[in-house]
Amino acid sequence: MVGVSDFNILGILSKLIQHPGIMEFAGVDFAPTRIDYGENIHIIAGTQGELCKIDSLGVEIGKTSVPLPAPCVDGIILDDVWVGIWLDREFRHARMSALPLLSDWTNGPSREELRKSITFSEHDLVGPESSIWHRELDSEPLKIGAISDGLVFATTSGVYKISKDAKEIWRGMLPRWPEISDIGRFDRIVGIIEFSKGLAIWTEAGGVTVLDPSNGLEIFSRVIKMGEKISKICYSEVGGWLILLHGNYIATMESIEDSPRIKKILGPPICAEFDENSWFWTGWRNDGRISDGEISCTERKSIGVGILNRKVLTNNGTWSDFASSD
Protein backbone atom coordinates (compact mmCIF):
# COMPACT_ATOMS: atom_id res chain seq x y z
CA MET A 1 0.00 0.00 0.00
CA VAL A 2 1.40 3.36 -1.00
CA GLY A 3 0.56 6.35 1.19
CA VAL A 4 -1.17 9.44 -0.09
CA SER A 5 1.14 12.38 -0.65
CA ASP A 6 0.39 15.52 1.34
CA PHE A 7 -0.99 18.38 -0.71
CA ASN A 8 -1.98 21.98 -0.28
CA ILE A 9 -5.72 22.11 -0.96
CA LEU A 10 -5.73 25.90 -1.36
CA GLY A 11 -2.92 25.69 -3.87
CA ILE A 12 -4.66 22.97 -5.85
CA LEU A 13 -8.00 24.77 -5.85
CA SER A 14 -6.32 27.90 -7.15
CA LYS A 15 -5.26 25.91 -10.21
CA LEU A 16 -8.88 25.11 -10.96
CA ILE A 17 -9.88 28.79 -11.11
CA GLN A 18 -9.79 30.28 -14.57
CA HIS A 19 -7.28 33.17 -14.71
CA PRO A 20 -6.94 35.82 -17.41
CA GLY A 21 -4.38 34.87 -20.03
CA ILE A 22 -4.77 31.10 -19.66
CA MET A 23 -5.47 29.54 -23.05
CA GLU A 24 -8.48 27.30 -23.27
CA PHE A 25 -8.09 24.06 -25.26
CA ALA A 26 -4.39 24.75 -25.85
CA GLY A 27 -3.52 21.11 -26.54
CA VAL A 28 -0.90 18.69 -25.20
CA ASP A 29 2.66 17.93 -26.27
CA PHE A 30 2.20 14.17 -26.67
CA ALA A 31 0.12 11.84 -28.83
CA PRO A 32 -3.18 11.22 -27.00
CA THR A 33 -5.29 8.08 -27.25
CA ARG A 34 -8.42 8.99 -25.24
CA ILE A 35 -10.04 11.16 -22.57
CA ASP A 36 -11.27 9.73 -19.25
CA TYR A 37 -14.20 11.92 -18.22
CA GLY A 38 -15.02 13.23 -14.75
CA GLU A 39 -17.38 15.91 -13.50
CA ASN A 40 -15.00 18.88 -13.53
CA ILE A 41 -11.61 17.23 -14.11
CA HIS A 42 -10.76 14.97 -17.03
CA ILE A 43 -7.67 12.90 -17.88
CA ILE A 44 -5.97 12.81 -21.28
CA ALA A 45 -3.99 9.58 -21.73
CA GLY A 46 -1.08 9.25 -24.17
CA THR A 47 0.45 6.43 -26.17
CA GLN A 48 3.55 6.16 -23.93
CA GLY A 49 1.81 6.33 -20.55
CA GLU A 50 1.48 10.13 -20.39
CA LEU A 51 -1.35 11.49 -18.25
CA CYS A 52 -2.57 15.08 -18.23
CA LYS A 53 -5.34 16.55 -16.06
CA ILE A 54 -7.54 19.20 -17.68
CA ASP A 55 -10.65 21.12 -16.70
CA SER A 56 -13.82 21.35 -18.80
CA LEU A 57 -12.30 24.22 -20.82
CA GLY A 58 -9.28 22.13 -21.78
CA VAL A 59 -6.94 24.04 -19.44
CA GLU A 60 -4.12 21.87 -18.11
CA ILE A 61 -4.09 21.30 -14.33
CA GLY A 62 -0.55 20.71 -13.12
CA LYS A 63 2.04 19.12 -15.37
CA THR A 64 1.89 16.11 -17.66
CA SER A 65 3.34 13.05 -15.92
CA VAL A 66 4.22 9.44 -16.68
CA PRO A 67 3.33 7.51 -13.50
CA LEU A 68 4.30 4.21 -15.16
CA PRO A 69 6.38 3.90 -18.35
CA ALA A 70 3.87 1.68 -20.14
CA PRO A 71 0.64 2.16 -22.11
CA CYS A 72 -2.36 2.97 -19.93
CA VAL A 73 -5.09 0.96 -21.63
CA ASP A 74 -8.11 2.25 -19.70
CA GLY A 75 -9.07 4.52 -16.82
CA ILE A 76 -12.07 5.88 -14.92
CA ILE A 77 -12.75 8.69 -12.45
CA LEU A 78 -14.41 7.91 -9.11
CA ASP A 79 -15.23 11.09 -7.19
CA ASP A 80 -11.79 12.55 -6.35
CA VAL A 81 -9.75 9.55 -7.56
CA TRP A 82 -8.63 8.38 -10.99
CA VAL A 83 -8.03 4.62 -11.39
CA GLY A 84 -6.05 3.35 -14.36
CA ILE A 85 -4.84 0.04 -15.74
CA TRP A 86 -1.52 -0.43 -17.54
CA LEU A 87 -0.48 -3.28 -19.81
CA ASP A 88 3.16 -3.77 -20.76
CA ARG A 89 3.29 -6.52 -23.37
CA GLU A 90 7.09 -6.44 -23.60
CA PHE A 91 7.42 -7.22 -19.87
CA ARG A 92 4.22 -9.32 -19.77
CA HIS A 93 3.08 -7.23 -16.87
CA ALA A 94 -0.21 -5.53 -15.92
CA ARG A 95 -0.90 -3.04 -13.16
CA MET A 96 -3.81 -1.13 -11.62
CA SER A 97 -3.32 2.06 -9.63
CA ALA A 98 -5.36 4.86 -8.03
CA LEU A 99 -4.17 8.48 -8.16
CA PRO A 100 -5.74 11.42 -6.26
CA LEU A 101 -7.19 14.08 -8.56
CA LEU A 102 -6.54 16.95 -6.16
CA SER A 103 -2.78 16.62 -5.90
CA ASP A 104 0.09 16.91 -8.35
CA TRP A 105 1.17 13.75 -10.14
CA THR A 106 4.85 12.99 -10.64
CA ASN A 107 6.82 10.74 -12.96
CA GLY A 108 7.24 7.18 -11.78
CA PRO A 109 10.02 4.65 -12.34
CA SER A 110 12.05 4.39 -15.54
CA ARG A 111 11.70 1.44 -17.89
CA GLU A 112 14.85 -0.10 -16.45
CA GLU A 113 13.66 0.35 -12.86
CA LEU A 114 10.33 -1.21 -13.78
CA ARG A 115 12.04 -4.15 -15.48
CA LYS A 116 14.28 -4.82 -12.47
CA SER A 117 11.32 -4.58 -10.11
CA ILE A 118 9.30 -7.07 -12.14
CA THR A 119 12.23 -9.46 -12.64
CA PHE A 120 13.92 -9.45 -9.25
CA SER A 121 11.47 -8.14 -6.63
CA GLU A 122 8.42 -10.28 -5.91
CA HIS A 123 7.12 -8.29 -2.92
CA ASP A 124 8.27 -4.71 -3.55
CA LEU A 125 7.12 -3.69 -7.02
CA VAL A 126 7.81 -0.09 -7.92
CA GLY A 127 4.73 1.92 -8.79
CA PRO A 128 3.49 5.47 -9.33
CA GLU A 129 4.95 7.70 -6.61
CA SER A 130 1.70 9.69 -6.47
CA SER A 131 -0.54 6.64 -6.03
CA ILE A 132 -2.97 5.94 -3.21
CA TRP A 133 -2.61 2.24 -3.96
CA HIS A 134 -1.32 0.04 -6.75
CA ARG A 135 -1.74 -3.66 -7.48
CA GLU A 136 -0.21 -6.15 -9.87
CA LEU A 137 -2.75 -8.01 -12.03
CA ASP A 138 -2.17 -11.70 -12.71
CA SER A 139 -3.93 -11.70 -16.09
CA GLU A 140 -4.45 -9.33 -18.99
CA PRO A 141 -6.82 -6.43 -18.20
CA LEU A 142 -9.64 -5.78 -20.67
CA LYS A 143 -11.88 -2.99 -19.37
CA ILE A 144 -12.74 -0.97 -16.27
CA GLY A 145 -15.99 0.74 -15.29
CA ALA A 146 -17.13 3.05 -12.49
CA ILE A 147 -20.19 2.22 -10.39
CA SER A 148 -21.87 4.04 -7.52
CA ASP A 149 -20.01 2.26 -4.72
CA GLY A 150 -16.71 1.28 -6.32
CA LEU A 151 -15.45 -0.05 -9.63
CA VAL A 152 -15.69 -3.18 -11.74
CA PHE A 153 -12.94 -4.43 -14.03
CA ALA A 154 -12.55 -7.40 -16.33
CA THR A 155 -9.45 -9.41 -17.16
CA THR A 156 -9.01 -12.55 -19.23
CA SER A 157 -9.58 -14.47 -15.97
CA GLY A 158 -12.86 -12.95 -14.79
CA VAL A 159 -14.87 -9.96 -13.60
CA TYR A 160 -14.11 -8.26 -10.29
CA LYS A 161 -15.74 -5.58 -8.15
CA ILE A 162 -13.56 -3.65 -5.69
CA SER A 163 -14.07 -0.63 -3.47
CA LYS A 164 -12.39 2.70 -4.11
CA ASP A 165 -9.64 1.66 -1.67
CA ALA A 166 -9.03 -1.65 -3.53
CA LYS A 167 -10.90 -4.08 -1.23
CA GLU A 168 -12.46 -6.95 -3.17
CA ILE A 169 -16.27 -7.14 -2.96
CA TRP A 170 -17.03 -9.97 -5.39
CA ARG A 171 -15.60 -11.84 -8.35
CA GLY A 172 -17.17 -13.88 -11.12
CA MET A 173 -16.50 -15.68 -14.35
CA LEU A 174 -16.47 -13.92 -17.69
CA PRO A 175 -19.94 -13.92 -19.28
CA ARG A 176 -20.64 -16.55 -21.92
CA TRP A 177 -23.26 -16.73 -24.69
CA PRO A 178 -23.99 -20.04 -26.52
CA GLU A 179 -24.73 -18.18 -29.78
CA ILE A 180 -21.17 -16.84 -30.00
CA SER A 181 -19.32 -19.51 -28.01
CA ASP A 182 -17.25 -20.48 -31.07
CA ILE A 183 -15.46 -17.12 -30.88
CA GLY A 184 -14.21 -17.89 -27.37
CA ARG A 185 -11.17 -15.95 -26.25
CA PHE A 186 -11.19 -13.84 -29.43
CA ASP A 187 -14.27 -11.96 -28.16
CA ARG A 188 -13.21 -9.13 -25.85
CA ILE A 189 -15.10 -6.98 -23.36
CA VAL A 190 -15.46 -3.41 -24.65
CA GLY A 191 -17.90 -1.85 -22.18
CA ILE A 192 -18.67 -1.96 -18.43
CA ILE A 193 -21.43 0.53 -17.68
CA GLU A 194 -23.79 0.96 -14.72
CA PHE A 195 -27.32 2.04 -15.60
CA SER A 196 -30.77 1.94 -13.99
CA LYS A 197 -31.26 -1.83 -14.49
CA GLY A 198 -27.85 -2.98 -13.30
CA LEU A 199 -24.30 -3.35 -14.57
CA ALA A 200 -24.06 -3.93 -18.34
CA ILE A 201 -21.10 -5.81 -19.80
CA TRP A 202 -20.70 -5.67 -23.58
CA THR A 203 -18.34 -7.57 -25.88
CA GLU A 204 -17.03 -6.97 -29.40
CA ALA A 205 -19.30 -9.65 -30.86
CA GLY A 206 -22.47 -8.15 -29.35
CA GLY A 207 -22.73 -10.22 -26.19
CA VAL A 208 -24.58 -8.27 -23.48
CA THR A 209 -24.97 -9.33 -19.86
CA VAL A 210 -26.57 -7.30 -17.08
CA LEU A 211 -25.31 -8.12 -13.59
CA ASP A 212 -26.62 -7.20 -10.15
CA PRO A 213 -23.87 -4.78 -9.04
CA SER A 214 -24.28 -5.80 -5.39
CA ASN A 215 -23.31 -9.45 -5.89
CA GLY A 216 -22.36 -10.02 -9.55
CA LEU A 217 -25.27 -12.37 -10.31
CA GLU A 218 -26.69 -12.35 -13.83
CA ILE A 219 -30.02 -10.55 -14.36
CA PHE A 220 -30.29 -10.48 -18.14
CA SER A 221 -28.37 -11.76 -21.15
CA ARG A 222 -28.63 -11.50 -24.93
CA VAL A 223 -26.60 -11.33 -28.13
CA ILE A 224 -27.14 -8.38 -30.47
CA LYS A 225 -26.24 -8.99 -34.11
CA MET A 226 -24.56 -5.91 -35.53
CA GLY A 227 -22.76 -7.12 -38.65
CA GLU A 228 -19.60 -5.38 -37.41
CA LYS A 229 -17.46 -5.65 -34.29
CA ILE A 230 -18.26 -3.23 -31.47
CA SER A 231 -15.37 -0.91 -30.59
CA LYS A 232 -16.93 1.24 -27.85
CA ILE A 233 -20.16 1.62 -25.85
CA CYS A 234 -21.55 4.99 -24.72
CA TYR A 235 -24.57 5.53 -22.47
CA SER A 236 -26.70 8.46 -21.34
CA GLU A 237 -29.80 8.32 -19.13
CA VAL A 238 -31.49 10.67 -21.59
CA GLY A 239 -29.91 9.55 -24.86
CA GLY A 240 -29.84 5.79 -24.27
CA TRP A 241 -27.12 3.66 -25.87
CA LEU A 242 -24.74 4.68 -28.65
CA ILE A 243 -22.72 1.80 -30.06
CA LEU A 244 -19.57 2.62 -32.01
CA LEU A 245 -18.71 -0.06 -34.56
CA HIS A 246 -15.62 -1.00 -36.52
CA GLY A 247 -16.05 0.24 -40.05
CA ASN A 248 -18.24 3.18 -40.95
CA TYR A 249 -21.20 2.50 -38.67
CA ILE A 250 -22.88 3.47 -35.43
CA ALA A 251 -25.99 2.04 -33.75
CA THR A 252 -28.47 3.47 -31.26
CA MET A 253 -30.77 1.79 -28.74
CA GLU A 254 -33.18 3.45 -26.33
CA SER A 255 -33.11 0.47 -23.94
CA ILE A 256 -31.02 -2.65 -23.43
CA GLU A 257 -33.89 -4.80 -24.80
CA ASP A 258 -34.30 -2.83 -28.06
CA SER A 259 -33.22 -3.78 -31.53
CA PRO A 260 -30.29 -1.64 -32.71
CA ARG A 261 -30.84 1.05 -35.32
CA ILE A 262 -27.67 0.89 -37.42
CA LYS A 263 -26.55 3.95 -39.38
CA LYS A 264 -23.72 4.34 -41.89
CA ILE A 265 -21.35 7.27 -41.37
CA LEU A 266 -18.24 8.69 -43.09
CA GLY A 267 -15.56 6.79 -41.16
CA PRO A 268 -14.84 4.69 -38.06
CA PRO A 269 -16.07 6.46 -34.87
CA ILE A 270 -13.74 6.63 -31.85
CA CYS A 271 -15.37 8.70 -29.11
CA ALA A 272 -18.74 10.35 -28.38
CA GLU A 273 -20.61 12.57 -25.92
CA PHE A 274 -24.30 13.30 -25.34
CA ASP A 275 -25.33 16.95 -25.17
CA GLU A 276 -28.46 18.99 -25.98
CA ASN A 277 -30.51 15.87 -26.76
CA SER A 278 -28.01 14.74 -29.41
CA TRP A 279 -25.12 12.33 -29.68
CA PHE A 280 -21.91 13.89 -31.02
CA TRP A 281 -19.02 11.69 -32.12
CA THR A 282 -15.58 12.07 -33.61
CA GLY A 283 -13.27 9.56 -35.19
CA TRP A 284 -11.22 8.63 -38.23
CA ARG A 285 -11.34 11.82 -40.32
CA ASN A 286 -14.99 12.50 -39.53
CA ASP A 287 -17.30 14.15 -36.99
CA GLY A 288 -21.00 13.45 -36.72
CA ARG A 289 -24.22 14.14 -34.87
CA ILE A 290 -27.42 12.16 -34.49
CA SER A 291 -30.61 13.79 -33.21
CA ASP A 292 -34.11 12.29 -33.41
CA GLY A 293 -32.72 9.63 -35.74
CA GLU A 294 -31.34 12.17 -38.20
CA ILE A 295 -27.60 12.05 -38.94
CA SER A 296 -25.28 14.80 -40.10
CA CYS A 297 -21.59 14.12 -40.82
CA THR A 298 -18.58 16.29 -41.62
CA GLU A 299 -15.18 15.26 -42.96
CA ARG A 300 -12.05 16.34 -41.06
CA LYS A 301 -8.38 16.10 -42.01
CA SER A 302 -7.24 14.77 -38.64
CA ILE A 303 -8.27 11.85 -36.43
CA GLY A 304 -10.43 12.72 -33.43
CA VAL A 305 -9.65 10.68 -30.30
CA GLY A 306 -11.74 12.63 -27.77
CA ILE A 307 -14.56 15.14 -27.60
CA LEU A 308 -15.25 17.62 -24.78
CA ASN A 309 -17.88 20.35 -24.83
CA ARG A 310 -18.03 20.26 -28.61
CA LYS A 311 -14.24 20.50 -28.98
CA VAL A 312 -12.36 17.64 -30.62
CA LEU A 313 -8.99 16.38 -29.35
CA THR A 314 -6.99 15.07 -32.30
CA ASN A 315 -4.33 12.38 -32.37
CA ASN A 316 -1.57 15.00 -32.72
CA GLY A 317 -2.54 16.61 -29.40
CA THR A 318 -4.36 19.69 -30.70
CA TRP A 319 -7.97 20.76 -30.23
CA SER A 320 -10.29 21.85 -33.01
CA ASP A 321 -13.94 22.82 -33.31
CA PHE A 322 -16.44 20.04 -33.75
CA ALA A 323 -17.44 19.56 -37.40
CA SER A 324 -14.54 21.67 -38.64
CA SER A 325 -12.29 20.65 -41.51
CA ASP A 326 -9.20 21.40 -39.37
N, C-alpha and C positions, 0 to 999 in steps of 0.2 A: 504494500500500500504506500503510495507516494503522498506526502502531505501537501496541503494547499498552501501556495505561496501567499504571504501577506501582501495586501495591496491597499492603496490609498483611494477610498471610495470617492472622495471629493475630486481627486485628480482624474479618476476614470470618468466620472459623470461630466466633468468639464469637457472631455473629448467628444461627448455625445451631443454637445450643444453646438448648433451651427454658428460659425463665426464669419464675419465679412471677409471675403478674399479666398475662402476655401472653395475649391472647384468641385462642383457636383459631377458625378459620373466621369471622373478623370481617367479611369482605367487602371490596370495593374501591369507590372513589368515582367509578367510570366505568362505562360500559355495555360489558360484556365480550361477546366473540363466540365464544371457544373457550379451551381449555387445551392447551398443548403439554407433553407429559408426559416427565419424566426419571426418574432413579432416586430421588433425594432432593430435587431441586429441580424445580419446574414453573413454566411461564410462562403467565400470564393475558394475553391480547391483547384490546385494546379497539377500538371502532369507529373511533376517530380516531387510531390509531397508538400508543395507550398500551400499555405493557408493564410487568408487575408480577411479580417473582419471589416464589414462596411455597414453603414446605416442605410435607411430606406431611400436616401438621395445619392447613394453610391459613394459617399465620402468614406475614405479609409479610416478605421479606428485602430490606432497603434501601428505597428510595423508588420509587414509580411514576415512569416516565420516558417521554418521547416521542422516541426516537432519530431518527425521521424523521416529519415531519408529513403522513403519508399512511397509508391503510389497509394493515395488514400482513396479507396474504391467506393466508399459511401459514408454518409454522415447525417446526423439529425440534431436538432436543437430541442432540449427539454428545459423549459423555464430559463434558468441562468447558466445552463451547462450545454456545451456541445460535445457529442459523443461520435467518434469516428472509428472506422475500421480500415486497416492497412493490409495490403497483400504484397509481399515481396516474393515473386516467383523465382528469382535467382537464388535466394537463400531458403526457399521453401518455408516461408515463415509468415504467420498472420498475427495481427495484434489488434486489440480494441483498447481505446483510451478515452477518458473524459477530461475536458479542459474547461475551466471557468470562463464564462464570457466577459465578466467584469474585471479582468486583470490582464496584464500584458502577457503575451505568449513569446517564448524564446525558442531559439534553435535547439534541437536535441542532439543526439550523438551523430558522429560521422558514419559513413558507410563502413569504414574499417572497424570502428568501435562497435557498431551493431553486429558485424560479422563475428568479431571475437566474443561478444556477449552470447550470441546464439550458439556458437561452436563450443565454447569452453565453460560457460557459466550456466548451470542448470537452475539455480535458485536466485540469481541476482541479475535478471535481464535489465539492460539499460532501456529507458523509456523517455518520453517527453518530460523535460524538466518542469514544465508548467502544469503537469497533469494532476488531477485529483486522485485518479486511480488508473492503472493500466493492467491488462491481462493478455497473456498469450493464448491464442486459439489453437486447438489441436486439429482443426480441419479447415478447409477453405471457406471463407465467409462469402455469402451471396448477396444479402440485403439486410437492411436495418430499418425499423420503423418506430416512431414515437407513439405512445399511448398515454392515457390520462394518468396512470399511476406507475409509469416506468417506460421500458422499451422492450421490443421484441426483435430478435435477429435470427437469421437463418444461415446455417452452414451446410456443407454437403453431408453432415452427420445428423442434422435435426433442426428443430425450431426451439428457441429458448426465450423465456421472459425473465428479465432481471429488473431490480429496482434501480433508481438513479444512482445509488451508491454501490452498485454491482452485486447485490445479493440475489441469488437465484430464487425465483418464485415457482416456475414450473418448466418442464422440458417435454418435448414430444417428437414423434417421428415426422419426417417430411410427408406432406400430403401426397396421396396417390389417387389416380383416376384410371379405371380399367380401360376407358376409351383411348387413352394415350399412353398406356403402359409400355408399349413397344419402344417409345422414345427413351424411357428410363433416365439415366444420368445426363443425357444430352438436353433435357428440359430443365431450365433454370428459373429460379424465383426472381421476379422482376418488380414485385410490389408487395409491401406490407403496410396496410392502411387501416386505421381504426375509423369506423363510422357508426351510425346509430344502431345497426343490427349486430355489431360485433367487430371482429378483427378479420379483415379480408386478406388472403394470401393469393397472389396471382403468379402464373408462370408464363414463360414465353409461348407455350403451345396453347394457351387459353384455359388451362386448369384454374379453377377458382374454388377456394375453400374459405368458409367463414367459421372462425373459432370463437368460443366464449373466452374473452380476454382474462377472466378471473381464474380459469383452470386449464385452458388449452383444448377443451373438448370440442369436437366438430359439431356445428349447428347446421351447416348447409354446404352442399358441394355440387358443382356442375362443370362441364367443359363447354366453352364458347368457341365455335368455329369461326375463325377470322379470315382464313386464306393467306395470312402473312403472320410471321412471328411478332409477338408483342415486345416492344423495347422499353416502354415506360407506362406507368399508370398514374393518372392524376385524378383527384377527387375534390369536390366542393359540395357542401351541404345544399347550396342553392343550384349549382350547375350540374350536379350528378357526376358521372364518370366520363373522363376523356381518356381514350386508349390510343397511345402513339404506337404505330406499327412500323416495322421495317418496310422499306419501299415507300412509295408515295401515297400513304394512306393514314387516315385517322378514323376512329370510331367513337360514337357517343352512346351512352346508356343513362336513362334517368334513374333506374334502380338496378340492383344486382341481379334481379330476376329477368330483366328485359332482354329482348333481342338487340344486338348491336346494329346501329345505323352507320354503315361504312361509307366514307367519303374519300374521293381521290383528291390529292393536293399536288403542289408543284415539286416537292422533294421530301426526303425523309425528315420527319419532325424530331426534335431533340428535347425540347423543354416547353412548358406551358404554364399559364396562370389564368385564374378566373377573376374577372373584374367587370363591373357594370353590366351584369347579366350576359356576358359573352366569354367564351374561351379564346385566349390569344396564345399562339404558339410561334416558336422560331425553330430553325433547324438548318439543314443543308441547303444553303443559298435560297432560302425562302422564309417569309413570315406569313402568318395567316390568322384569320378570325372566323369563328362560327357563332352565329346568333340566331336563335329561332330556326335552326336548321339550315340557314343560308350561309354559304362560305364565300369569303373574299380572300384572295392570295396575292402576294407581291413578291417578285424576285428580288434577291439581294446578292451582292458580289461576295460577301463573306459568309462564314458559317456561324450561326447563332448557337451558343451553348447554354445561355441563361437569359431570363427575362424578368425584369423588376420594374414595376410601375411604368410599364409601356416603354422601357428602355431595354435594348438588346445588348447583352455581353457577347462579344465575338471571340472566336478561338485565338485571335492574336492579342487579346487583352484589352481591347478598346470597347467603348460603348457607342451605340448609334441609336437613332430614333427607330421605333417600331415601324415597319412597312416603309423604310427608306431604302434607297438603292445603294447606300454606303457612299 
